[in-house]
Amino acid sequence: MNEECPAMTISHGGRVNGKPKERPKDQEGEAAPHDMKPWWPSTTPVTLSSEVEGEEGETVPDLAEIASDSDTNSYESGGDYAGTSGRKGRRYLQRGVRSRSRARRQQRKGARRVSRSLSSSRSRSPRSGGGEGDEDEGWSRDPTPPTALPFEGQPGMTCPIPTTPLGFFQLFVSFDLLFYLMIETNSYANFMRNDMLKTYNFNWTPCTLTDIAQYLGIVLWMGIIKLPEMRMYWARCKPYSMPAFAMTMSRQKFKALGKYFHFFNRRALPRNTPDKLLLIRPIMEYTHDKCKAMYTPEKHLSLDEGKLKWKGRLNFRTYNPKKPTKYGIKFYFLCESKSGYVLSFDIYRGLYSSLQDTIFKLMGQHLDKGYHVYMDNYHNSVPLVEELYSRGTHVSGTLRVTRRGAPTVL
């Protein structure tokens, strides 16, 4: 406290010695302006280095212009804090200190951002003596396209072309498949009757080929005509009355078939098997072989992923909040670009497997024949393109610049 200033007691509300505090006056006796510095001692502002050296004497603009220090300037010049005291003055003082700390942090962030941009520009700058191309990584600026590989495929159906839609359907859902499903469904029902008789209310009659065919037809029909509940398909009142369902199969029989419908012999199921798709493996392999055997695609193919919506319990169920179908089972597809015909597919099972191995597994018999595959940046990479080109396959698609082998100029 200065000797010229007598001792003062400050109470709540900004009152000095019990009287309202007066604003300081200038030499002429008038009240000082509002932007005058506060009467408490102000601290000296901390300054940071505002220049960062770049390449060959390059200077970065002043970092104080990058950081927003309006709060700091307001505090140093008094601003709204002039003429305050007591608890309110201390609160304003704390706000000023916080604003100055915030300004320092912004200046430091700006300095790191500028230094990072300079280092990245140095790393991406053209190498001296490199000529027109990047010889170290094998990239060239020559716009000449690569040599086109000859296409050796023979597109078209590999079997007699059916004349009816039912004939096309029976190419994939054949008599052998229906017979296999009938055997496995009856076997599983007998297994449940012999081993779980005490805990199950067993009501089952052996199914036939016609029952299996009708059951699959109703399931496909339900996928086209969607109703809120399954019992509505057998309703007799309007507007949900559809007599075709009741004429094909009763609701109780449909529920019994759905309860024991099975693809794999439960008695032959090994313990602690690592294959998470063992129960549907026979049907997957059958469908996969049929897709490859019935049709030879044209030159241009498409490789992408899809998702089957599913929210039940499954340890390899995936979740992606950015997709329309957030929960489901992830598929990898290889299709013909023109028609969308599925040539090969695989299911993501949560096990570690490189993306390159999955793609080569999907390509399979289509390698070394001059096909042209289109893919997005999730699948595409420089090593994959080189490997597929060595196997007689062209690749087109977008590329992530962070992938290994991408040119640094990007």
C-alpha positions as CSV (number, residue, x, y, z in Angstrom):
1,M,0.0,0.0,0.0
2,N,1.4,3.4,-0.9
3,E,2.2,5.9,1.9
4,E,0.1,8.6,0.3
5,C,-3.0,6.3,0.3
6,P,-4.6,6.0,3.8
7,A,-5.7,2.6,5.1
8,M,-9.0,1.5,3.8
9,T,-11.4,-1.3,4.7
10,I,-13.4,-2.8,1.8
11,S,-16.7,-4.4,2.6
12,H,-19.2,-6.3,0.4
13,G,-20.8,-4.2,-2.3
14,G,-17.7,-2.2,-3.2
15,R,-18.0,0.3,-0.2
16,V,-14.9,1.9,1.2
17,N,-14.9,2.8,4.9
18,G,-18.7,2.3,4.9
19,K,-19.2,4.8,2.1
20,P,-19.8,4.1,-1.6
21,K,-16.5,3.9,-3.5
22,E,-15.8,6.9,-5.7
23,R,-14.4,6.6,-9.2
24,P,-10.9,8.0,-9.6
25,K,-10.6,11.5,-11.1
26,D,-8.1,13.0,-13.5
27,Q,-6.1,16.1,-13.0
28,E,-9.0,18.4,-14.0
29,G,-11.3,16.9,-11.5
30,E,-13.6,15.0,-13.8
31,A,-14.3,11.3,-13.6
32,A,-11.8,9.2,-15.5
33,P,-13.1,7.4,-18.6
34,H,-14.4,3.9,-18.4
35,D,-11.5,2.4,-20.4
36,M,-8.9,3.6,-17.8
37,K,-6.7,1.0,-16.3
38,P,-8.0,-0.5,-13.0
39,W,-6.7,0.9,-9.7
40,W,-5.3,-2.5,-8.6
41,P,-1.8,-3.4,-9.8
42,S,-1.8,-5.2,-13.2
43,T,0.7,-8.0,-14.0
44,T,3.0,-7.9,-16.9
45,P,1.6,-10.0,-19.8
46,V,3.6,-13.1,-20.8
47,T,4.6,-13.0,-24.5
48,L,5.5,-15.9,-26.7
49,S,7.9,-16.1,-29.6
50,S,5.8,-15.0,-32.6
51,E,8.1,-16.2,-35.5
52,V,8.9,-19.7,-36.6
53,E,11.6,-20.2,-39.1
54,G,10.6,-22.0,-42.2
55,E,12.5,-23.4,-45.2
56,E,15.3,-21.1,-46.5
57,G,14.5,-18.2,-44.3
58,E,10.7,-18.4,-44.7
59,T,8.9,-16.6,-41.9
60,V,5.5,-17.6,-40.5
61,P,3.0,-14.8,-39.8
62,D,2.8,-13.5,-36.2
63,L,1.1,-16.1,-34.0
64,A,-0.6,-13.3,-32.0
65,E,-2.7,-12.7,-35.1
66,I,-3.7,-16.4,-35.2
67,A,-4.6,-16.7,-31.5
68,S,-7.7,-14.8,-30.2
69,D,-6.4,-12.6,-27.5
70,S,-9.3,-10.1,-27.3
71,D,-10.0,-11.2,-23.7
72,T,-6.4,-10.5,-22.7
73,N,-6.3,-7.0,-24.3
74,S,-9.6,-6.2,-22.5
75,Y,-8.1,-7.3,-19.2
76,E,-4.9,-5.3,-19.7
77,S,-6.7,-2.1,-20.7
78,G,-9.1,-2.3,-17.9
79,G,-12.3,-2.7,-20.0
80,D,-15.3,-3.7,-18.0
81,Y,-13.2,-4.5,-14.9
82,A,-12.2,-0.8,-14.1
83,G,-13.7,0.7,-11.0
84,T,-14.7,-2.6,-9.3
85,S,-13.7,-4.0,-6.0
86,G,-14.5,-6.6,-3.4
87,R,-15.8,-10.0,-4.4
88,K,-16.9,-8.8,-7.7
89,G,-13.5,-7.3,-8.5
90,R,-11.8,-10.6,-7.5
91,R,-14.1,-12.6,-9.7
92,Y,-13.3,-10.3,-12.7
93,L,-9.6,-10.6,-11.9
94,Q,-9.9,-14.4,-12.0
95,R,-11.7,-14.2,-15.3
96,G,-8.9,-12.1,-16.7
97,V,-6.3,-14.6,-15.5
98,R,-8.3,-17.5,-17.1
99,S,-8.7,-15.6,-20.4
100,R,-4.9,-14.9,-20.5
101,S,-4.2,-18.6,-19.9
102,R,-6.6,-19.5,-22.7
103,A,-4.9,-17.0,-25.0
104,R,-1.5,-18.6,-24.2
105,R,-2.9,-22.1,-24.9
106,Q,-4.2,-20.9,-28.3
107,Q,-0.9,-19.4,-29.1
108,R,0.9,-22.6,-28.3
109,K,-1.6,-24.6,-30.4
110,G,-1.0,-22.2,-33.3
111,A,2.7,-22.6,-33.0
112,R,2.5,-26.4,-33.0
113,R,0.0,-26.3,-35.9
114,V,2.4,-24.0,-38.0
115,S,5.5,-26.1,-37.1
116,R,3.6,-29.3,-38.1
117,S,2.5,-27.8,-41.4
118,L,6.1,-26.8,-42.1
119,S,7.5,-30.2,-41.3
120,S,4.9,-31.9,-43.5
121,S,5.7,-29.5,-46.3
122,R,9.3,-30.3,-46.0
123,S,8.6,-34.1,-46.1
124,R,6.4,-33.7,-49.1
125,S,8.6,-31.3,-51.0
126,P,10.1,-32.7,-54.3
127,R,13.4,-34.4,-53.8
128,S,16.4,-32.7,-55.5
129,G,17.8,-34.5,-58.5
130,G,14.7,-36.7,-58.9
131,G,13.8,-35.5,-62.3
132,E,10.2,-35.9,-63.4
133,G,9.5,-38.9,-61.3
134,D,9.9,-40.3,-57.8
135,E,12.5,-42.9,-58.5
136,D,12.9,-44.0,-54.9
137,E,9.3,-45.3,-54.7
138,G,8.9,-46.4,-58.3
139,W,6.3,-43.7,-59.2
140,S,6.5,-41.8,-62.5
141,R,4.7,-38.7,-63.9
142,D,4.5,-40.4,-67.3
143,P,0.7,-40.4,-68.2
144,T,1.1,-43.4,-70.5
145,P,-1.5,-46.0,-69.3
146,P,-0.2,-49.5,-68.4
147,T,-0.4,-52.4,-70.8
148,A,-4.0,-53.8,-71.0
149,L,-4.2,-57.5,-70.1
150,P,-6.2,-59.6,-72.6
151,F,-9.6,-60.8,-71.4
152,E,-9.9,-64.6,-71.6
153,G,-13.4,-65.1,-70.1
154,Q,-16.4,-66.3,-72.0
155,P,-19.4,-64.5,-70.4
156,G,-22.8,-66.1,-70.3
157,M,-24.8,-69.0,-68.8
158,T,-22.9,-72.2,-68.3
159,C,-26.2,-74.3,-68.2
160,P,-29.3,-74.6,-70.3
161,I,-31.3,-71.4,-70.0
162,P,-34.7,-72.0,-68.3
163,T,-37.9,-70.7,-69.9
164,T,-39.9,-69.9,-66.7
165,P,-39.1,-68.0,-63.5
166,L,-39.6,-71.2,-61.6
167,G,-36.9,-72.8,-63.7
168,F,-34.4,-70.1,-62.7
169,F,-35.4,-70.5,-59.0
170,Q,-34.8,-74.3,-59.2
171,L,-31.3,-73.7,-60.5
172,F,-30.3,-72.7,-57.0
173,V,-33.0,-74.3,-54.8
174,S,-32.8,-77.8,-56.3
175,F,-34.3,-81.1,-55.3
176,D,-31.1,-82.1,-53.6
177,L,-31.2,-79.1,-51.3
178,L,-34.8,-79.7,-50.3
179,F,-34.0,-83.3,-49.6
180,Y,-31.0,-82.4,-47.4
181,L,-33.1,-79.8,-45.4
182,M,-35.8,-82.4,-44.9
183,I,-33.4,-85.0,-43.5
184,E,-31.6,-82.5,-41.2
185,T,-34.9,-81.0,-39.9
186,N,-36.4,-84.4,-39.0
187,S,-33.1,-85.5,-37.5
188,Y,-33.0,-82.4,-35.2
189,A,-36.6,-82.9,-34.2
190,N,-35.9,-86.6,-33.2
191,F,-32.8,-85.4,-31.3
192,M,-34.9,-82.9,-29.3
193,R,-37.7,-85.5,-28.7
194,N,-35.2,-88.2,-27.3
195,D,-32.9,-85.9,-25.3
196,M,-35.2,-83.0,-24.3
197,L,-38.6,-84.8,-23.9
198,K,-39.0,-83.7,-20.2
199,T,-38.5,-80.0,-20.9
200,Y,-40.2,-79.6,-24.3
201,N,-43.9,-79.7,-25.1
202,F,-43.2,-82.0,-28.1
203,N,-45.8,-81.9,-30.9
204,W,-44.2,-82.9,-34.2
205,T,-45.0,-85.0,-37.3
206,P,-42.2,-85.8,-39.7
207,C,-42.1,-83.3,-42.6
208,T,-41.9,-84.0,-46.3
209,L,-40.3,-82.4,-49.4
210,T,-43.6,-80.6,-50.0
211,D,-43.6,-79.2,-46.5
212,I,-40.0,-77.9,-46.8
213,A,-40.8,-76.3,-50.2
214,Q,-44.0,-74.6,-48.9
215,Y,-42.2,-73.4,-45.8
216,L,-39.4,-71.7,-47.9
217,G,-42.0,-70.2,-50.2
218,I,-43.9,-68.7,-47.2
219,V,-40.7,-67.3,-45.8
220,L,-39.8,-65.6,-49.1
221,W,-43.4,-64.3,-49.4
222,M,-43.2,-62.8,-45.9
223,G,-40.1,-60.9,-47.0
224,I,-42.0,-59.3,-49.8
225,I,-45.3,-58.6,-47.9
226,K,-44.3,-57.2,-44.5
227,L,-46.7,-57.1,-41.5
228,P,-46.1,-56.1,-37.9
229,E,-46.8,-59.6,-36.5
230,M,-46.5,-63.1,-37.9
231,R,-50.1,-64.1,-36.8
232,M,-51.5,-61.4,-39.1
233,Y,-50.6,-63.5,-42.2
234,W,-53.2,-66.0,-41.1
235,A,-55.8,-63.4,-40.1
236,R,-59.3,-63.7,-41.5
237,C,-60.5,-60.2,-41.0
238,K,-59.7,-57.2,-43.2
239,P,-57.4,-55.5,-44.0
240,Y,-54.9,-58.3,-43.3
241,S,-56.9,-61.2,-44.8
242,M,-54.7,-63.2,-47.2
243,P,-56.2,-66.7,-47.7
244,A,-53.2,-68.0,-49.6
245,F,-51.2,-68.4,-46.4
246,A,-53.8,-70.5,-44.7
247,M,-54.5,-72.5,-47.9
248,T,-50.7,-73.4,-48.2
249,M,-50.0,-74.3,-44.6
250,S,-51.5,-73.8,-41.2
251,R,-50.0,-71.5,-38.7
252,Q,-49.3,-74.2,-36.1
253,K,-47.4,-76.3,-38.7
254,F,-45.4,-73.3,-39.9
255,K,-44.3,-72.5,-36.3
256,A,-43.4,-76.2,-35.7
257,L,-41.3,-76.2,-38.9
258,G,-39.6,-73.0,-37.9
259,K,-38.8,-74.4,-34.5
260,Y,-36.9,-77.5,-35.8
261,F,-35.7,-76.2,-39.2
262,H,-32.0,-77.2,-39.3
263,F,-29.0,-77.2,-41.6
264,F,-26.4,-79.3,-39.7
265,N,-26.5,-82.6,-37.8
266,R,-26.4,-81.7,-34.1
267,R,-25.0,-85.1,-33.1
268,A,-22.0,-84.5,-35.3
269,L,-21.2,-81.1,-33.9
270,P,-17.6,-81.1,-32.5
271,R,-16.9,-79.4,-29.3
272,N,-14.8,-76.2,-29.0
273,T,-14.8,-75.7,-32.8
274,P,-13.3,-72.4,-34.0
275,D,-15.7,-72.3,-36.9
276,K,-18.4,-69.9,-35.9
277,L,-20.4,-70.7,-39.1
278,L,-20.4,-74.4,-38.8
279,L,-24.2,-74.8,-38.4
280,I,-24.8,-73.1,-41.8
281,R,-21.5,-74.1,-43.5
282,P,-23.1,-76.8,-45.8
283,I,-25.7,-74.3,-47.1
284,M,-23.1,-71.6,-47.6
285,E,-20.8,-73.8,-49.6
286,Y,-23.7,-75.1,-51.6
287,T,-24.9,-71.6,-52.5
288,H,-21.4,-70.4,-53.2
289,D,-20.7,-73.2,-55.6
290,K,-24.0,-72.7,-57.4
291,C,-23.3,-68.9,-57.9
292,K,-19.9,-69.7,-59.4
293,A,-21.0,-72.6,-61.6
294,M,-24.2,-71.1,-63.2
295,Y,-22.8,-68.0,-64.8
296,T,-19.6,-66.6,-66.2
297,P,-19.4,-62.8,-65.7
298,E,-18.3,-60.1,-68.1
299,K,-15.0,-58.3,-67.8
300,H,-15.9,-55.6,-65.3
301,L,-16.5,-56.7,-61.7
302,S,-17.3,-54.9,-58.4
303,L,-16.0,-55.7,-55.0
304,D,-17.8,-54.2,-52.0
305,E,-19.3,-55.0,-48.6
306,G,-22.9,-55.3,-47.4
307,K,-24.8,-55.9,-44.1
308,L,-27.6,-58.2,-43.2
309,K,-29.7,-56.5,-40.5
310,W,-29.6,-58.4,-37.2
311,K,-30.0,-57.2,-33.6
312,G,-30.0,-60.6,-31.9
313,R,-27.3,-62.2,-29.9
314,L,-24.3,-63.0,-32.1
315,N,-20.6,-62.6,-31.1
316,F,-19.6,-61.5,-34.6
317,R,-22.4,-59.0,-35.0
318,T,-21.0,-55.6,-36.2
319,Y,-22.1,-52.0,-35.4
320,N,-21.4,-48.9,-37.4
321,P,-23.3,-45.7,-36.4
322,K,-22.7,-44.1,-39.8
323,K,-24.5,-46.7,-41.8
324,P,-28.3,-46.9,-42.4
325,T,-28.2,-50.5,-41.1
326,K,-26.2,-50.0,-37.9
327,Y,-26.4,-53.5,-36.4
328,G,-26.0,-56.6,-38.6
329,I,-23.8,-59.3,-40.1
330,K,-21.1,-58.0,-42.4
331,F,-20.7,-59.6,-45.9
332,Y,-18.0,-59.2,-48.6
333,F,-19.4,-59.5,-52.1
334,L,-17.8,-59.9,-55.6
335,C,-20.4,-59.1,-58.2
336,E,-20.7,-58.4,-61.9
337,S,-20.8,-54.6,-62.4
338,K,-23.5,-54.7,-65.1
339,S,-26.1,-57.0,-63.7
340,G,-25.2,-57.2,-60.0
341,Y,-25.0,-61.0,-60.1
342,V,-23.3,-62.3,-57.0
343,L,-20.3,-64.4,-58.0
344,S,-18.7,-64.9,-54.6
345,F,-19.3,-63.9,-50.9
346,D,-17.8,-64.2,-47.5
347,I,-19.0,-63.4,-44.0
348,Y,-17.0,-61.5,-41.4
349,R,-16.7,-63.7,-38.3
350,G,-14.6,-61.4,-36.0
351,L,-11.4,-63.5,-36.6
352,Y,-8.2,-61.9,-37.7
353,S,-7.8,-62.1,-41.4
354,S,-6.0,-59.7,-43.7
355,L,-8.1,-57.8,-46.2
356,Q,-5.8,-58.9,-49.0
357,D,-6.4,-62.6,-48.2
358,T,-10.2,-62.0,-48.2
359,I,-10.1,-60.4,-51.6
360,F,-8.0,-63.1,-53.2
361,K,-10.4,-65.7,-51.7
362,L,-13.3,-63.9,-53.3
363,M,-11.6,-63.6,-56.7
364,G,-10.8,-67.3,-56.7
365,Q,-11.3,-68.7,-60.2
366,H,-11.5,-65.2,-61.8
367,L,-7.7,-64.5,-61.4
368,D,-5.3,-64.7,-64.4
369,K,-8.1,-64.0,-66.9
370,G,-7.9,-60.3,-67.5
371,Y,-10.8,-59.2,-65.4
372,H,-11.1,-55.5,-64.2
373,V,-12.2,-55.1,-60.6
374,Y,-13.6,-51.8,-59.1
375,M,-13.4,-51.2,-55.4
376,D,-13.5,-48.3,-52.9
377,N,-10.8,-46.9,-50.7
378,Y,-11.6,-49.3,-47.8
379,H,-10.3,-52.2,-49.9
380,N,-7.9,-50.6,-52.2
381,S,-4.1,-50.3,-51.6
382,V,-0.9,-50.1,-53.6
383,P,0.4,-53.6,-52.6
384,L,-3.0,-55.2,-53.4
385,V,-3.0,-53.6,-56.9
386,E,0.5,-54.8,-57.6
387,E,-0.3,-58.3,-56.5
388,L,-3.6,-58.5,-58.5
389,Y,-1.8,-57.1,-61.6
390,S,0.8,-59.8,-61.3
391,R,-2.2,-62.3,-61.3
392,G,-3.6,-60.9,-64.5
393,T,-6.3,-58.6,-63.0
394,H,-6.7,-54.8,-63.4
395,V,-7.9,-52.7,-60.4
396,S,-9.6,-49.3,-60.4
397,G,-10.8,-47.3,-57.4
398,T,-10.2,-44.6,-54.9
399,L,-7.1,-44.7,-52.6
400,R,-6.4,-43.4,-49.1
401,V,-3.2,-41.4,-49.0
402,T,-2.4,-42.8,-45.6
403,R,-2.1,-46.4,-47.0
404,R,1.3,-47.9,-47.3
405,G,2.9,-47.3,-50.7
406,A,0.9,-44.3,-51.7
407,P,2.9,-41.5,-53.5
408,T,4.1,-38.7,-51.1
409,V,3.0,-36.0,-53.6
410,L,-0.6,-36.8,-52.8
